[in-house]
Amino acid sequence: MGSYGEKLGLRIREIRISKNETQLQLGISVGVVQQSVAAWEKGRSLPNIPSLI
């Protein structure tokens, strides 16, 4: 995915942790499964725009 995906993933993780949420809780909040959140955080995939909003 490249450095952009990795940087975005790290930022998502930082924000999630600052809110004391698990990957599962974030996934439920944005309508995806926990595995999607894990993939975002590892830079393996990118969230779609509605999920980011």
TIFI-875377 format. One record per atom (N, C-alpha, C, O): x, z, y; residue number from 1; atom name. Coordinates in Angstrom, 1 decimal, always signed. Layout:
TIFI-875377
<rec east="X" up="Z" north="Y" resi="NUM" name="CA"/>
...
***
This chain:
TIFI-875377
<rec east="+0.8" up="+0.0" north="-1.2" resi="1" name="N"/>
<rec east="+0.0" up="+0.0" north="+0.0" resi="1" name="CA"/>
<rec east="+0.9" up="+0.0" north="+1.2" resi="1" name="C"/>
<rec east="+0.5" up="-0.5" north="+2.3" resi="1" name="O"/>
<rec east="+2.1" up="+0.6" north="+1.2" resi="2" name="N"/>
<rec east="+3.0" up="+0.5" north="+2.3" resi="2" name="CA"/>
<rec east="+2.9" up="+1.8" north="+3.1" resi="2" name="C"/>
<rec east="+2.2" up="+2.7" north="+2.9" resi="2" name="O"/>
<rec east="+3.8" up="+1.8" north="+4.1" resi="3" name="N"/>
<rec east="+3.9" up="+3.0" north="+4.9" resi="3" name="CA"/>
<rec east="+2.7" up="+3.3" north="+5.8" resi="3" name="C"/>
<rec east="+2.4" up="+4.5" north="+6.0" resi="3" name="O"/>
<rec east="+1.9" up="+2.3" north="+6.2" resi="4" name="N"/>
<rec east="+0.7" up="+2.6" north="+6.9" resi="4" name="CA"/>
<rec east="-0.3" up="+3.4" north="+6.0" resi="4" name="C"/>
<rec east="-0.8" up="+4.4" north="+6.5" resi="4" name="O"/>
<rec east="-0.5" up="+3.0" north="+4.8" resi="5" name="N"/>
<rec east="-1.3" up="+3.7" north="+3.9" resi="5" name="CA"/>
<rec east="-0.8" up="+5.1" north="+3.6" resi="5" name="C"/>
<rec east="-1.6" up="+6.1" north="+3.5" resi="5" name="O"/>
<rec east="+0.5" up="+5.3" north="+3.5" resi="6" name="N"/>
<rec east="+1.1" up="+6.6" north="+3.2" resi="6" name="CA"/>
<rec east="+0.9" up="+7.5" north="+4.4" resi="6" name="C"/>
<rec east="+0.5" up="+8.7" north="+4.3" resi="6" name="O"/>
<rec east="+1.1" up="+7.0" north="+5.6" resi="7" name="N"/>
<rec east="+0.9" up="+7.8" north="+6.9" resi="7" name="CA"/>
<rec east="-0.5" up="+8.2" north="+7.1" resi="7" name="C"/>
<rec east="-0.8" up="+9.3" north="+7.4" resi="7" name="O"/>
<rec east="-1.4" up="+7.3" north="+6.8" resi="8" name="N"/>
<rec east="-2.8" up="+7.6" north="+6.9" resi="8" name="CA"/>
<rec east="-3.2" up="+8.6" north="+5.9" resi="8" name="C"/>
<rec east="-4.0" up="+9.6" north="+6.2" resi="8" name="O"/>
<rec east="-2.7" up="+8.5" north="+4.7" resi="9" name="N"/>
<rec east="-3.0" up="+9.5" north="+3.6" resi="9" name="CA"/>
<rec east="-2.5" up="+10.8" north="+4.0" resi="9" name="C"/>
<rec east="-3.2" up="+11.8" north="+3.7" resi="9" name="O"/>
<rec east="-1.3" up="+10.9" north="+4.5" resi="10" name="N"/>
<rec east="-0.8" up="+12.2" north="+4.9" resi="10" name="CA"/>
<rec east="-1.6" up="+12.9" north="+6.0" resi="10" name="C"/>
<rec east="-1.9" up="+14.1" north="+6.0" resi="10" name="O"/>
<rec east="-2.1" up="+12.0" north="+6.9" resi="11" name="N"/>
<rec east="-2.9" up="+12.5" north="+8.0" resi="11" name="CA"/>
<rec east="-4.3" up="+13.0" north="+7.5" resi="11" name="C"/>
<rec east="-4.8" up="+14.1" north="+8.0" resi="11" name="O"/>
<rec east="-4.9" up="+12.3" north="+6.6" resi="12" name="N"/>
<rec east="-6.1" up="+12.7" north="+6.0" resi="12" name="CA"/>
<rec east="-5.9" up="+14.1" north="+5.3" resi="12" name="C"/>
<rec east="-6.8" up="+15.0" north="+5.5" resi="12" name="O"/>
<rec east="-4.9" up="+14.2" north="+4.6" resi="13" name="N"/>
<rec east="-4.6" up="+15.4" north="+3.9" resi="13" name="CA"/>
<rec east="-4.4" up="+16.6" north="+4.9" resi="13" name="C"/>
<rec east="-4.9" up="+17.7" north="+4.7" resi="13" name="O"/>
<rec east="-3.6" up="+16.4" north="+5.9" resi="14" name="N"/>
<rec east="-3.4" up="+17.4" north="+7.0" resi="14" name="CA"/>
<rec east="-4.7" up="+17.9" north="+7.5" resi="14" name="C"/>
<rec east="-4.9" up="+19.1" north="+7.7" resi="14" name="O"/>
<rec east="-5.6" up="+16.9" north="+7.9" resi="15" name="N"/>
<rec east="-6.9" up="+17.3" north="+8.5" resi="15" name="CA"/>
<rec east="-7.7" up="+18.0" north="+7.5" resi="15" name="C"/>
<rec east="-8.4" up="+19.0" north="+7.8" resi="15" name="O"/>
<rec east="-7.8" up="+17.5" north="+6.2" resi="16" name="N"/>
<rec east="-8.6" up="+18.2" north="+5.2" resi="16" name="CA"/>
<rec east="-8.1" up="+19.6" north="+5.0" resi="16" name="C"/>
<rec east="-8.9" up="+20.5" north="+4.9" resi="16" name="O"/>
<rec east="-6.8" up="+19.9" north="+4.9" resi="17" name="N"/>
<rec east="-6.3" up="+21.2" north="+4.7" resi="17" name="CA"/>
<rec east="-6.6" up="+22.1" north="+5.9" resi="17" name="C"/>
<rec east="-6.9" up="+23.3" north="+5.7" resi="17" name="O"/>
<rec east="-6.4" up="+21.5" north="+7.1" resi="18" name="N"/>
<rec east="-6.7" up="+22.3" north="+8.3" resi="18" name="CA"/>
<rec east="-8.1" up="+22.8" north="+8.4" resi="18" name="C"/>
<rec east="-8.4" up="+23.8" north="+9.0" resi="18" name="O"/>
<rec east="-9.0" up="+22.1" north="+7.7" resi="19" name="N"/>
<rec east="-10.5" up="+22.4" north="+7.7" resi="19" name="CA"/>
<rec east="-10.8" up="+23.3" north="+6.4" resi="19" name="C"/>
<rec east="-11.9" up="+23.6" north="+6.2" resi="19" name="O"/>
<rec east="-9.7" up="+23.6" north="+5.6" resi="20" name="N"/>
<rec east="-9.9" up="+24.4" north="+4.4" resi="20" name="CA"/>
<rec east="-10.9" up="+23.8" north="+3.5" resi="20" name="C"/>
<rec east="-11.8" up="+24.5" north="+2.9" resi="20" name="O"/>
<rec east="-10.8" up="+22.4" north="+3.3" resi="21" name="N"/>
<rec east="-11.7" up="+21.7" north="+2.4" resi="21" name="CA"/>
<rec east="-10.9" up="+21.2" north="+1.2" resi="21" name="C"/>
<rec east="-9.7" up="+20.9" north="+1.3" resi="21" name="O"/>
<rec east="-11.5" up="+21.2" north="+0.1" resi="22" name="N"/>
<rec east="-10.9" up="+20.5" north="-1.1" resi="22" name="CA"/>
<rec east="-11.2" up="+19.0" north="-1.1" resi="22" name="C"/>
<rec east="-12.0" up="+18.6" north="-0.2" resi="22" name="O"/>
<rec east="-10.5" up="+18.3" north="-1.9" resi="23" name="N"/>
<rec east="-10.7" up="+16.9" north="-2.0" resi="23" name="CA"/>
<rec east="-12.2" up="+16.6" north="-2.4" resi="23" name="C"/>
<rec east="-12.8" up="+15.7" north="-1.9" resi="23" name="O"/>
<rec east="-12.7" up="+17.4" north="-3.3" resi="24" name="N"/>
<rec east="-14.1" up="+17.3" north="-3.7" resi="24" name="CA"/>
<rec east="-15.1" up="+17.5" north="-2.5" resi="24" name="C"/>
<rec east="-16.0" up="+16.7" north="-2.3" resi="24" name="O"/>
<rec east="-14.8" up="+18.5" north="-1.7" resi="25" name="N"/>
<rec east="-15.7" up="+18.8" north="-0.6" resi="25" name="CA"/>
<rec east="-15.6" up="+17.6" north="+0.4" resi="25" name="C"/>
<rec east="-16.7" up="+17.2" north="+0.9" resi="25" name="O"/>
<rec east="-14.5" up="+17.1" north="+0.7" resi="26" name="N"/>
<rec east="-14.3" up="+16.0" north="+1.6" resi="26" name="CA"/>
<rec east="-15.0" up="+14.8" north="+1.1" resi="26" name="C"/>
<rec east="-15.7" up="+14.1" north="+1.8" resi="26" name="O"/>
<rec east="-14.8" up="+14.5" north="-0.2" resi="27" name="N"/>
<rec east="-15.5" up="+13.4" north="-0.9" resi="27" name="CA"/>
<rec east="-17.0" up="+13.5" north="-0.7" resi="27" name="C"/>
<rec east="-17.7" up="+12.5" north="-0.4" resi="27" name="O"/>
<rec east="-17.6" up="+14.6" north="-1.0" resi="28" name="N"/>
<rec east="-19.0" up="+14.8" north="-0.9" resi="28" name="CA"/>
<rec east="-19.5" up="+14.5" north="+0.6" resi="28" name="C"/>
<rec east="-20.5" up="+13.9" north="+0.8" resi="28" name="O"/>
<rec east="-18.7" up="+15.0" north="+1.5" resi="29" name="N"/>
<rec east="-19.0" up="+14.9" north="+3.0" resi="29" name="CA"/>
<rec east="-19.1" up="+13.4" north="+3.4" resi="29" name="C"/>
<rec east="-19.9" up="+13.0" north="+4.2" resi="29" name="O"/>
<rec east="-18.2" up="+12.6" north="+2.8" resi="30" name="N"/>
<rec east="-18.1" up="+11.2" north="+3.2" resi="30" name="CA"/>
<rec east="-18.7" up="+10.2" north="+2.2" resi="30" name="C"/>
<rec east="-18.7" up="+9.0" north="+2.4" resi="30" name="O"/>
<rec east="-19.3" up="+10.7" north="+1.1" resi="31" name="N"/>
<rec east="-20.0" up="+9.9" north="+0.1" resi="31" name="CA"/>
<rec east="-19.1" up="+9.2" north="-0.9" resi="31" name="C"/>
<rec east="-19.4" up="+8.1" north="-1.3" resi="31" name="O"/>
<rec east="-18.0" up="+9.8" north="-1.2" resi="32" name="N"/>
<rec east="-17.1" up="+9.2" north="-2.2" resi="32" name="CA"/>
<rec east="-16.7" up="+10.2" north="-3.3" resi="32" name="C"/>
<rec east="-17.0" up="+11.4" north="-3.1" resi="32" name="O"/>
<rec east="-16.2" up="+9.8" north="-4.4" resi="33" name="N"/>
<rec east="-15.7" up="+10.8" north="-5.4" resi="33" name="CA"/>
<rec east="-14.4" up="+11.4" north="-5.1" resi="33" name="C"/>
<rec east="-13.6" up="+10.8" north="-4.2" resi="33" name="O"/>
<rec east="-14.0" up="+12.5" north="-5.7" resi="34" name="N"/>
<rec east="-12.8" up="+13.2" north="-5.4" resi="34" name="CA"/>
<rec east="-11.6" up="+12.3" north="-5.7" resi="34" name="C"/>
<rec east="-10.6" up="+12.3" north="-5.0" resi="34" name="O"/>
<rec east="-11.7" up="+11.4" north="-6.7" resi="35" name="N"/>
<rec east="-10.6" up="+10.5" north="-7.0" resi="35" name="CA"/>
<rec east="-10.3" up="+9.5" north="-5.9" resi="35" name="C"/>
<rec east="-9.1" up="+9.2" north="-5.7" resi="35" name="O"/>
<rec east="-11.3" up="+9.2" north="-5.1" resi="36" name="N"/>
<rec east="-11.0" up="+8.3" north="-4.0" resi="36" name="CA"/>
<rec east="-10.2" up="+9.0" north="-2.9" resi="36" name="C"/>
<rec east="-9.3" up="+8.4" north="-2.3" resi="36" name="O"/>
<rec east="-10.6" up="+10.3" north="-2.6" resi="37" name="N"/>
<rec east="-9.8" up="+11.1" north="-1.6" resi="37" name="CA"/>
<rec east="-8.4" up="+11.2" north="-2.1" resi="37" name="C"/>
<rec east="-7.5" up="+11.1" north="-1.3" resi="37" name="O"/>
<rec east="-8.2" up="+11.5" north="-3.4" resi="38" name="N"/>
<rec east="-6.8" up="+11.6" north="-3.9" resi="38" name="CA"/>
<rec east="-6.0" up="+10.3" north="-3.7" resi="38" name="C"/>
<rec east="-4.9" up="+10.4" north="-3.3" resi="38" name="O"/>
<rec east="-6.7" up="+9.2" north="-4.0" resi="39" name="N"/>
<rec east="-6.0" up="+7.9" north="-3.8" resi="39" name="CA"/>
<rec east="-5.6" up="+7.7" north="-2.3" resi="39" name="C"/>
<rec east="-4.6" up="+7.1" north="-2.0" resi="39" name="O"/>
<rec east="-6.5" up="+8.0" north="-1.4" resi="40" name="N"/>
<rec east="-6.2" up="+7.9" north="+0.0" resi="40" name="CA"/>
<rec east="-5.0" up="+8.7" north="+0.4" resi="40" name="C"/>
<rec east="-4.1" up="+8.2" north="+1.0" resi="40" name="O"/>
<rec east="-5.0" up="+10.0" north="-0.1" resi="41" name="N"/>
<rec east="-3.9" up="+10.9" north="+0.3" resi="41" name="CA"/>
<rec east="-2.6" up="+10.4" north="-0.3" resi="41" name="C"/>
<rec east="-1.6" up="+10.7" north="+0.3" resi="41" name="O"/>
<rec east="-2.6" up="+9.8" north="-1.4" resi="42" name="N"/>
<rec east="-1.4" up="+9.3" north="-2.0" resi="42" name="CA"/>
<rec east="-1.0" up="+7.9" north="-1.5" resi="42" name="C"/>
<rec east="+0.1" up="+7.4" north="-1.9" resi="42" name="O"/>
<rec east="-1.8" up="+7.3" north="-0.7" resi="43" name="N"/>
<rec east="-1.5" up="+6.0" north="-0.1" resi="43" name="CA"/>
<rec east="-1.7" up="+4.8" north="-1.1" resi="43" name="C"/>
<rec east="-1.3" up="+3.7" north="-0.9" resi="43" name="O"/>
<rec east="-2.5" up="+5.1" north="-2.2" resi="44" name="N"/>
<rec east="-2.8" up="+4.1" north="-3.1" resi="44" name="CA"/>
<rec east="-3.9" up="+3.2" north="-2.7" resi="44" name="C"/>
<rec east="-4.1" up="+2.0" north="-3.2" resi="44" name="O"/>
<rec east="-4.8" up="+3.7" north="-1.9" resi="45" name="N"/>
<rec east="-5.9" up="+2.9" north="-1.3" resi="45" name="CA"/>
<rec east="-6.2" up="+3.4" north="+0.0" resi="45" name="C"/>
<rec east="-5.8" up="+4.5" north="+0.5" resi="45" name="O"/>
<rec east="-7.0" up="+2.6" north="+0.8" resi="46" name="N"/>
<rec east="-7.4" up="+3.0" north="+2.1" resi="46" name="CA"/>
<rec east="-8.9" up="+3.2" north="+2.2" resi="46" name="C"/>
<rec east="-9.7" up="+2.6" north="+1.5" resi="46" name="O"/>
<rec east="-9.4" up="+4.2" north="+3.0" resi="47" name="N"/>
<rec east="-10.8" up="+4.4" north="+3.1" resi="47" name="CA"/>
<rec east="-11.4" up="+3.3" north="+3.9" resi="47" name="C"/>
<rec east="-10.7" up="+2.7" north="+4.7" resi="47" name="O"/>
<rec east="-12.7" up="+3.0" north="+3.7" resi="48" name="N"/>
<rec east="-13.4" up="+2.0" north="+4.6" resi="48" name="CA"/>
<rec east="-13.7" up="+2.7" north="+5.9" resi="48" name="C"/>
<rec east="-13.7" up="+3.9" north="+6.1" resi="48" name="O"/>
<rec east="-14.0" up="+1.9" north="+6.9" resi="49" name="N"/>
<rec east="-14.2" up="+2.3" north="+8.2" resi="49" name="CA"/>
<rec east="-15.4" up="+3.4" north="+8.3" resi="49" name="C"/>
<rec east="-15.2" up="+4.4" north="+8.9" resi="49" name="O"/>
<rec east="-16.5" up="+3.2" north="+7.7" resi="50" name="N"/>
<rec east="-17.6" up="+4.2" north="+7.7" resi="50" name="CA"/>
<rec east="-17.1" up="+5.5" north="+7.2" resi="50" name="C"/>
<rec east="-17.5" up="+6.6" north="+7.7" resi="50" name="O"/>
<rec east="-16.3" up="+5.6" north="+6.2" resi="51" name="N"/>
<rec east="-15.8" up="+6.8" north="+5.7" resi="51" name="CA"/>
<rec east="-14.9" up="+7.5" north="+6.7" resi="51" name="C"/>
<rec east="-14.9" up="+8.8" north="+6.8" resi="51" name="O"/>
<rec east="-14.1" up="+6.8" north="+7.5" resi="52" name="N"/>
<rec east="-13.3" up="+7.4" north="+8.5" resi="52" name="CA"/>
<rec east="-14.1" up="+8.0" north="+9.6" resi="52" name="C"/>
<rec east="-13.7" up="+9.0" north="+10.2" resi="52" name="O"/>
<rec east="-15.1" up="+7.3" north="+10.0" resi="53" name="N"/>
<rec east="-16.0" up="+7.8" north="+11.1" resi="53" name="CA"/>
<rec east="-16.6" up="+9.1" north="+10.7" resi="53" name="C"/>
<rec east="-17.4" up="+9.7" north="+11.5" resi="53" name="O"/>
***
